[in-house]
Amino acid sequence: MPASSTRQASSRPSASATTTCCPPPTRRQHVRFSDLSGRRVVVWGFGREGASVTEHLRDLGVDVGVAEPDRVQGPHPDLAYGEEGRTRLLAADVVVKSPGVPVVHPLHRELVAAGTPVTSLTDLWLNDNAERVVAVTGTKGKSTTASLLHHLLAAAGLRSSLRGNIGTSVLAETDPPAEVVVMELSSYQAQSLTRSPRVVAVTSLFPEHLTWHGSLEAYFHDKLNAVAHGPEVVVVPAEAPEVVRRVRERVSPGTEVLLTDADGVHVDEAGDVVWPDGTRVAAPDLPLPGRHHAANIAVALRLAGLFDIAPTTLAAALRTFAPLPHRMEPVPSGDERRWIDDSLATAPEAVVASLASLPGERISVVVGGEDRGLDFSPLLSHLRSHPELVVLLVGPAGARISAEAPDLGAHLFDSFGEAVTWAGSAANPARVVLLSPGAPSYDEFADYTERSAAFRAAALAADGR
């Protein structure tokens, strides 16, 4: 695990320092897998994670039941549905909650008020494995940062395993066991923690998942619960001062906060990634364009540096990293335009960052989808300051943008298909077509991959006529 790092946090919070809306609750007790023997354990939810933890607990000899109180009936005869599910949960000694169950659920609040321990697979596993875990959380950038860190560690010869919200269960142990587990940690997972990973990185914070958490401040509070239970080191991008401030308010006493500044690897004014010893990767050679991606890359490199890996080794490994799909990903097209799939940019701030990564280009950007009621002000401000952008609006979110900002002169379409067909026609004066929606896809599509597939099909069909 990491050697001692070099920069101490410049300030420490008082014991009462938290976000204003969310006073700290009574400290929850740690629960380990070994604590569950002989207790009435109920798993709440039987999706992918619920099924996984249920199987694991039964393999450990734990007598575990499963409840789905929000479903009247279902296909599994041994599950308790509806009122029976509610009764089973209220009678439990320990509840293992699936990530899909929001903390604002009335039954969750009832269980917490009754003093029933409510834990999760992530928390159970971390209570036994935190010492070998580096977790990456944040509103955006966590998947890329975690994947890059795993790539860097593996390239340096460490046995690294990538798990968590990125799609692989924490229970998926390698043989031999991983020396380092790189975990992508969602806000849903972070909320439940009573033990922090040994090392945590926070990439960004802006509004997301507000319905699940209840409010913006509750979202920030739940997300930063990841750093509140004794990590040794937390890494934060120096270019995000508000994130730095909030992290320093929440970290445990004794936690070291490291920034991607001149004391370590950082992003310089030209957008290059630079180490203090002079090792450098120029901006055009980075695997993803834009300063926001460079900042995430610097976070991953700062984390990898904790393992005493030489900057030259890290720079060489960085050049071989293949970016994840749907993140500023160029896609084949039938015309002479550049088509870029940034379908996972589902927050307004992410769209601004993506647009800023393409300076000097005439861009048409497809924006919109399901409307979650987020504040589009940061995006609208950027669009107003760049009137050369060709804005294509779709879905309920696009309709709201059109109503709130008629001065943009944006094109509002009845469907996503109509928008991308127009983008590939001679009517579009732009040379770049960017899908950076700032909203989820559920208004028209099953998920973001289906929306991306529709975008790619339109790119191939485009002929500029």
C-alpha positions as CSV (number, residue, x, y, z in Angstrom):
1,M,0.0,0.0,0.0
2,P,1.1,3.6,-0.4
3,A,4.2,5.1,1.2
4,S,3.7,8.2,3.3
5,S,2.7,11.1,1.2
6,T,4.2,14.5,1.2
7,R,1.7,17.2,1.8
8,Q,-0.4,17.7,5.0
9,A,-3.8,19.4,4.8
10,S,-3.5,23.0,5.7
11,S,-6.5,23.1,7.9
12,R,-8.6,20.7,10.0
13,P,-12.3,20.9,10.7
14,S,-13.9,21.2,14.1
15,A,-15.8,18.2,15.2
16,S,-19.1,19.9,14.2
17,A,-18.0,20.9,10.6
18,T,-20.5,19.5,8.1
19,T,-22.8,20.7,5.4
20,T,-25.5,22.9,6.7
21,C,-28.5,20.8,5.9
22,C,-27.3,17.5,7.2
23,P,-26.2,17.4,10.9
24,P,-24.3,14.2,11.6
25,P,-26.5,11.3,12.7
26,T,-25.8,9.1,15.6
27,R,-22.7,7.2,14.7
28,R,-23.6,3.9,13.1
29,Q,-22.0,0.8,14.3
30,H,-19.5,-1.2,12.1
31,V,-21.0,-4.4,10.8
32,R,-18.8,-7.2,9.4
33,F,-19.8,-10.4,7.6
34,S,-18.7,-12.3,10.7
35,D,-21.1,-10.3,12.9
36,L,-24.2,-11.7,11.0
37,S,-24.1,-15.3,12.2
38,G,-27.1,-16.0,14.4
39,R,-28.9,-12.8,13.6
40,R,-32.0,-12.1,11.6
41,V,-30.6,-10.7,8.4
42,V,-32.8,-9.3,5.6
43,V,-31.6,-8.1,2.2
44,W,-33.7,-5.2,0.9
45,G,-33.8,-5.5,-2.9
46,F,-33.1,-8.4,-5.2
47,G,-31.3,-6.8,-8.1
48,R,-27.8,-7.6,-9.2
49,E,-26.2,-6.6,-5.9
50,G,-29.0,-7.9,-3.7
51,A,-28.8,-11.3,-5.4
52,S,-25.0,-11.3,-5.1
53,V,-24.9,-10.5,-1.3
54,T,-27.7,-12.9,-0.6
55,E,-25.8,-15.8,-2.3
56,H,-22.6,-14.8,-0.4
57,L,-24.3,-14.7,3.0
58,R,-25.9,-18.1,2.4
59,D,-22.4,-19.4,1.5
60,L,-21.2,-18.1,4.8
61,G,-24.0,-20.0,6.6
62,V,-26.1,-16.9,7.5
63,D,-29.8,-17.4,7.6
64,V,-30.9,-14.6,5.3
65,G,-34.2,-13.5,3.9
66,V,-35.0,-11.1,1.1
67,A,-37.7,-8.4,1.0
68,E,-39.1,-6.4,-1.9
69,P,-41.7,-4.2,0.0
70,D,-42.4,-2.0,-3.0
71,R,-43.5,-4.8,-5.3
72,V,-46.9,-6.5,-4.8
73,Q,-45.6,-9.8,-6.3
74,G,-42.7,-11.3,-8.2
75,P,-41.2,-14.4,-9.6
76,H,-39.2,-15.6,-6.6
77,P,-41.3,-17.6,-4.2
78,D,-38.9,-17.3,-1.3
79,L,-38.9,-13.5,-1.4
80,A,-41.3,-11.4,0.8
81,Y,-43.2,-8.9,-1.3
82,G,-45.4,-5.9,-0.4
83,E,-46.7,-5.8,3.2
84,E,-45.0,-9.1,4.0
85,G,-41.7,-7.6,2.9
86,R,-42.2,-4.6,5.1
87,T,-43.0,-6.8,8.1
88,R,-39.9,-8.9,7.4
89,L,-37.6,-5.8,7.3
90,L,-39.1,-4.3,10.5
91,A,-38.4,-7.6,12.3
92,A,-34.8,-7.8,11.1
93,D,-31.8,-7.5,13.4
94,V,-29.7,-6.2,10.5
95,V,-30.9,-4.9,7.1
96,V,-28.6,-5.1,4.1
97,K,-29.9,-2.4,1.7
98,S,-29.4,-2.5,-2.0
99,P,-28.1,0.7,-3.7
100,G,-31.3,1.2,-5.6
101,V,-33.3,1.9,-2.4
102,P,-33.2,5.6,-1.8
103,V,-32.4,7.0,1.7
104,V,-35.6,9.1,1.5
105,H,-37.7,6.0,1.4
106,P,-40.1,6.2,4.4
107,L,-39.4,2.6,5.4
108,H,-35.6,3.3,5.5
109,R,-36.3,6.3,7.7
110,E,-38.4,4.1,10.0
111,L,-35.7,1.5,10.3
112,V,-33.1,4.1,11.1
113,A,-35.4,5.7,13.7
114,A,-35.9,2.3,15.3
115,G,-32.2,1.8,15.6
116,T,-32.0,-1.2,13.2
117,P,-28.5,-1.4,11.7
118,V,-28.9,-0.7,7.9
119,T,-25.7,-1.7,6.1
120,S,-24.8,-2.6,2.5
121,L,-22.6,-5.1,0.6
122,T,-20.0,-2.3,0.1
123,D,-19.9,-1.4,3.8
124,L,-19.8,-5.1,4.9
125,W,-16.9,-5.8,2.5
126,L,-15.0,-2.6,3.3
127,N,-15.1,-3.4,7.0
128,D,-12.9,-6.4,6.2
129,N,-10.9,-5.1,3.3
130,A,-10.4,-1.3,3.6
131,E,-6.6,-1.5,4.0
132,R,-6.1,-2.6,0.4
133,V,-8.7,-0.3,-1.2
134,V,-8.3,2.8,-3.2
135,A,-11.7,4.3,-3.9
136,V,-12.6,6.9,-6.5
137,T,-15.8,8.9,-6.1
138,G,-17.2,12.1,-7.5
139,T,-20.1,13.3,-9.6
140,K,-18.3,12.8,-12.9
141,G,-14.9,11.4,-13.8
142,K,-14.8,8.5,-11.4
143,S,-15.1,5.7,-13.9
144,T,-12.2,7.1,-16.1
145,T,-10.1,7.9,-13.1
146,A,-10.6,4.4,-11.5
147,S,-10.0,2.6,-14.8
148,L,-6.8,4.6,-15.4
149,L,-5.5,4.0,-11.9
150,H,-6.1,0.3,-12.3
151,H,-4.3,0.4,-15.7
152,L,-1.3,2.3,-14.2
153,L,-0.9,-0.1,-11.2
154,A,-1.2,-3.2,-13.4
155,A,1.4,-1.8,-15.8
156,A,3.8,-1.2,-12.9
157,G,3.4,-4.9,-11.9
158,L,1.0,-4.7,-9.0
159,R,-1.9,-7.1,-8.7
160,S,-4.7,-4.7,-9.1
161,S,-8.4,-5.4,-9.4
162,L,-11.1,-3.0,-10.6
163,R,-14.5,-3.3,-8.8
164,G,-17.5,-1.5,-7.5
165,N,-19.9,0.7,-9.3
166,I,-18.0,0.2,-12.6
167,G,-19.8,-3.2,-12.9
168,T,-17.7,-5.8,-11.1
169,S,-18.8,-6.9,-7.6
170,V,-16.5,-6.3,-4.7
171,L,-17.0,-10.0,-4.0
172,A,-15.2,-11.0,-7.3
173,E,-11.9,-11.9,-5.8
174,T,-8.9,-12.7,-8.0
175,D,-6.6,-15.7,-7.7
176,P,-4.2,-14.8,-6.2
177,P,-6.0,-12.1,-4.3
178,A,-5.4,-8.6,-5.4
179,E,-2.9,-6.5,-3.6
180,V,-4.9,-3.4,-4.4
181,V,-8.6,-3.1,-5.1
182,V,-9.5,0.0,-7.1
183,M,-13.1,0.7,-6.4
184,E,-15.4,3.1,-8.2
185,L,-17.7,4.3,-5.4
186,S,-21.2,5.8,-6.2
187,S,-23.0,8.2,-3.9
188,Y,-25.5,5.4,-3.3
189,Q,-22.7,3.2,-2.0
190,A,-20.8,5.9,-0.1
191,Q,-23.9,6.9,1.9
192,S,-23.9,3.5,3.7
193,L,-20.3,3.5,4.8
194,T,-19.1,3.2,8.4
195,R,-15.5,2.6,7.3
196,S,-13.6,4.6,4.7
197,P,-11.2,2.9,2.2
198,R,-7.6,3.5,3.1
199,V,-7.2,5.9,0.2
200,V,-10.0,8.0,-1.4
201,A,-10.1,10.4,-4.4
202,V,-12.9,12.8,-5.0
203,T,-13.0,14.0,-8.6
204,S,-15.8,16.5,-8.7
205,L,-19.1,17.6,-7.1
206,F,-22.1,19.1,-8.7
207,P,-25.9,18.4,-8.6
208,E,-26.9,14.8,-9.4
209,H,-29.3,12.1,-8.1
210,L,-31.2,14.6,-6.0
211,T,-34.4,12.6,-6.0
212,W,-32.5,9.6,-4.4
213,H,-30.8,11.8,-1.8
214,G,-33.5,14.3,-1.1
215,S,-31.6,17.5,-1.7
216,L,-28.4,18.9,-3.1
217,E,-26.7,19.3,0.3
218,A,-27.8,15.8,1.2
219,Y,-26.2,14.5,-2.0
220,F,-22.9,16.2,-1.1
221,H,-23.1,14.9,2.4
222,D,-23.8,11.3,1.4
223,K,-21.1,11.4,-1.3
224,L,-18.5,12.7,1.1
225,N,-19.4,10.1,3.7
226,A,-16.6,8.2,1.8
227,V,-14.0,10.4,3.5
228,A,-15.6,10.7,6.9
229,H,-14.5,7.3,8.5
230,G,-10.8,7.2,8.8
231,P,-9.0,7.2,5.4
232,E,-5.3,7.7,5.6
233,V,-5.1,9.8,2.4
234,V,-7.7,11.8,0.3
235,V,-6.7,13.1,-3.1
236,V,-8.6,16.1,-4.7
237,P,-8.0,18.0,-7.9
238,A,-6.4,21.4,-7.0
239,E,-8.5,23.0,-9.8
240,A,-11.7,22.3,-7.8
241,P,-11.5,24.6,-4.7
242,E,-15.1,24.0,-3.7
243,V,-14.5,20.3,-3.6
244,V,-11.3,20.8,-1.6
245,R,-13.2,22.9,0.9
246,R,-16.0,20.4,1.3
247,V,-13.6,17.5,1.6
248,R,-11.6,19.3,4.3
249,E,-14.8,19.9,6.2
250,R,-15.6,16.2,6.2
251,V,-12.3,14.3,6.6
252,S,-11.5,12.5,9.7
253,P,-8.9,14.0,12.0
254,G,-5.5,12.7,11.0
255,T,-6.4,12.2,7.3
256,E,-3.9,13.7,4.9
257,V,-5.4,15.7,2.0
258,L,-3.3,15.8,-1.1
259,L,-3.9,18.1,-4.1
260,T,-2.9,17.8,-7.7
261,D,-0.7,20.9,-7.4
262,A,2.9,21.8,-8.0
263,D,4.0,19.7,-5.0
264,G,3.1,16.7,-7.1
265,V,1.8,15.7,-10.5
266,H,-0.4,18.5,-11.8
267,V,-1.9,20.1,-15.0
268,D,0.0,23.2,-16.1
269,E,-1.3,26.2,-18.0
270,A,-0.8,24.5,-21.3
271,G,-2.9,21.5,-20.3
272,D,0.2,19.3,-20.0
273,V,0.5,16.8,-17.2
274,V,3.8,17.5,-15.3
275,W,5.7,16.0,-12.4
276,P,8.1,17.9,-10.1
277,D,11.1,16.0,-11.6
278,G,10.3,17.4,-15.1
279,T,8.6,14.4,-16.5
280,R,5.8,15.6,-18.8
281,V,3.0,14.3,-21.0
282,A,1.9,17.0,-23.4
283,A,-1.8,17.8,-23.7
284,P,-2.1,16.4,-27.3
285,D,-0.6,13.1,-26.1
286,L,-3.2,12.6,-23.3
287,P,-5.7,9.8,-23.9
288,L,-8.7,12.2,-23.6
289,P,-9.1,15.8,-24.7
290,G,-9.9,18.7,-22.4
291,R,-8.7,20.2,-19.2
292,H,-11.3,18.4,-17.2
293,H,-10.0,15.0,-18.4
294,A,-6.4,16.2,-17.7
295,A,-7.5,17.0,-14.1
296,N,-8.9,13.4,-13.7
297,I,-5.7,12.0,-15.2
298,A,-3.6,13.9,-12.7
299,V,-5.7,12.5,-9.9
300,A,-5.1,9.0,-11.1
301,L,-1.4,9.7,-11.4
302,R,-1.3,11.2,-7.9
303,L,-2.9,8.1,-6.5
304,A,-0.5,5.8,-8.4
305,G,2.4,7.8,-7.1
306,L,1.5,6.8,-3.6
307,F,2.8,3.3,-4.5
308,D,6.3,4.6,-5.3
309,I,6.0,4.1,-9.0
310,A,8.5,6.3,-11.0
311,P,7.0,9.1,-13.0
312,T,8.6,7.8,-16.2
313,T,6.9,4.4,-15.7
314,L,3.6,6.2,-15.1
315,A,4.0,8.4,-18.2
316,A,4.7,5.4,-20.4
317,A,1.7,3.5,-19.0
318,L,-0.6,6.6,-19.5
319,R,0.2,6.6,-23.2
320,T,-1.2,3.0,-23.5
321,F,-4.5,3.7,-21.8
322,A,-7.6,3.1,-23.9
323,P,-10.4,5.5,-22.8
324,L,-13.8,4.1,-21.8
325,P,-16.6,4.3,-24.3
326,H,-19.1,7.1,-24.4
327,R,-16.7,9.7,-23.0
328,M,-15.7,12.1,-25.8
329,E,-15.4,9.0,-28.0
330,P,-14.9,9.6,-31.7
331,V,-17.3,7.4,-33.8
332,P,-17.2,6.5,-37.5
333,S,-19.4,8.6,-39.7
334,G,-20.5,8.7,-43.3
335,D,-19.8,12.4,-43.9
336,E,-16.7,14.6,-43.4
337,R,-17.8,15.8,-39.9
338,R,-16.3,14.6,-36.6
339,W,-19.0,12.8,-34.6
340,I,-18.2,12.5,-30.9
341,D,-20.1,10.3,-28.4
342,D,-20.1,11.9,-24.9
343,S,-23.4,10.3,-23.9
344,L,-22.3,9.9,-20.2
345,A,-22.2,13.7,-19.8
346,T,-25.5,13.8,-18.0
347,A,-25.1,16.9,-16.0
348,P,-25.0,20.5,-17.3
349,E,-21.5,21.1,-15.9
350,A,-20.2,18.1,-17.7
351,V,-21.5,19.5,-21.0
352,V,-19.7,22.8,-20.4
353,A,-16.4,20.9,-19.8
354,S,-16.8,18.9,-22.9
355,L,-17.5,21.9,-25.1
356,A,-14.5,23.7,-23.6
357,S,-12.3,20.8,-24.7
358,L,-12.9,21.6,-28.4
359,P,-11.7,25.1,-28.7
360,G,-11.7,26.8,-32.2
361,E,-14.1,24.2,-33.7
362,R,-17.6,24.8,-35.1
363,I,-19.7,22.5,-33.0
364,S,-23.3,21.3,-33.1
365,V,-24.2,19.8,-29.7
366,V,-27.1,17.6,-29.0
367,V,-28.5,18.5,-25.5
368,G,-31.5,17.1,-23.6
369,G,-33.4,14.0,-22.5
370,E,-35.2,13.3,-19.3
371,D,-35.7,16.3,-17.2
372,R,-34.6,15.9,-13.6
373,G,-35.2,19.5,-12.7
374,L,-31.5,20.4,-12.5
375,D,-30.3,24.0,-12.8
376,F,-29.1,24.5,-16.3
377,S,-27.7,28.0,-15.5
378,P,-24.0,27.0,-16.0
379,L,-24.7,25.5,-19.4
380,L,-26.9,28.4,-20.5
381,S,-24.2,30.9,-19.5
382,H,-21.7,29.0,-21.6
383,L,-24.0,28.7,-24.6
384,R,-24.8,32.5,-24.5
385,S,-21.1,33.3,-24.4
386,H,-20.5,31.1,-27.5
387,P,-23.1,32.0,-30.0
388,E,-21.2,30.1,-32.7
389,L,-22.4,26.8,-31.2
390,V,-25.3,25.1,-33.0
391,V,-27.5,23.8,-30.2
392,L,-29.9,20.9,-30.9
393,L,-32.4,20.3,-28.1
394,V,-34.3,17.1,-27.5
395,G,-36.7,15.7,-24.9
396,P,-38.3,17.3,-21.9
397,A,-35.0,18.8,-20.7
398,G,-34.4,20.3,-24.1
399,A,-37.9,21.7,-24.1
400,R,-37.3,23.4,-20.8
401,I,-34.0,24.9,-22.0
402,S,-35.8,26.2,-25.0
403,A,-38.5,27.8,-22.8
404,E,-36.0,29.3,-20.3
405,A,-33.6,30.6,-23.0
406,P,-35.4,31.5,-26.2
407,D,-32.6,33.9,-26.9
408,L,-30.2,31.1,-27.7
409,G,-31.7,30.5,-31.1
410,A,-31.5,26.7,-30.5
411,H,-33.2,24.1,-32.6
412,L,-35.9,22.1,-30.7
413,F,-36.7,18.7,-32.2
414,D,-39.6,16.4,-31.5
415,S,-37.3,13.4,-31.1
416,F,-33.7,12.4,-30.8
417,G,-33.8,10.7,-34.2
418,E,-34.9,13.9,-35.9
419,A,-32.1,15.9,-34.2
420,V,-29.3,13.6,-35.2
421,T,-30.7,13.2,-38.8
422,W,-30.6,17.0,-39.1
423,A,-27.1,17.1,-37.6
424,G,-25.9,14.9,-40.5
425,S,-27.6,16.9,-43.2
426,A,-26.4,19.9,-45.3
427,A,-28.5,22.2,-43.1
428,N,-26.0,21.8,-40.3
429,P,-23.1,24.3,-40.7
430,A,-21.0,22.7,-38.0
431,R,-18.0,20.4,-38.7
432,V,-18.3,18.6,-35.3
433,V,-21.4,16.8,-34.0
434,L,-21.2,16.3,-30.3
435,L,-23.7,14.2,-28.2
436,S,-23.3,15.7,-24.8
437,P,-26.8,15.6,-23.4
438,G,-26.6,17.0,-19.9
439,A,-29.5,14.7,-19.1
440,P,-30.4,11.0,-18.8
441,S,-31.8,9.1,-21.7
442,Y,-34.9,7.6,-20.2
443,D,-37.4,9.8,-22.0
444,E,-36.8,7.9,-25.2
445,F,-34.4,5.1,-24.5
446,A,-33.9,2.2,-22.1
447,D,-30.5,3.5,-21.1
448,Y,-27.5,5.6,-22.3
449,T,-26.1,2.8,-24.4
450,E,-29.3,2.6,-26.5
451,R,-29.1,6.4,-27.0
452,S,-25.5,6.1,-28.0
453,A,-26.3,3.3,-30.5
454,A,-28.9,5.6,-32.1
455,F,-26.3,8.4,-32.3
456,R,-23.7,6.1,-33.9
457,A,-26.3,4.8,-36.4
458,A,-27.1,8.4,-37.4
459,A,-23.3,9.1,-37.8
460,L,-22.9,6.2,-40.2
461,A,-26.0,7.2,-42.2
462,A,-24.9,10.9,-42.5
463,D,-24.0,11.9,-46.0
464,G,-24.1,15.7,-45.6
465,R,-27.0,16.1,-48.0
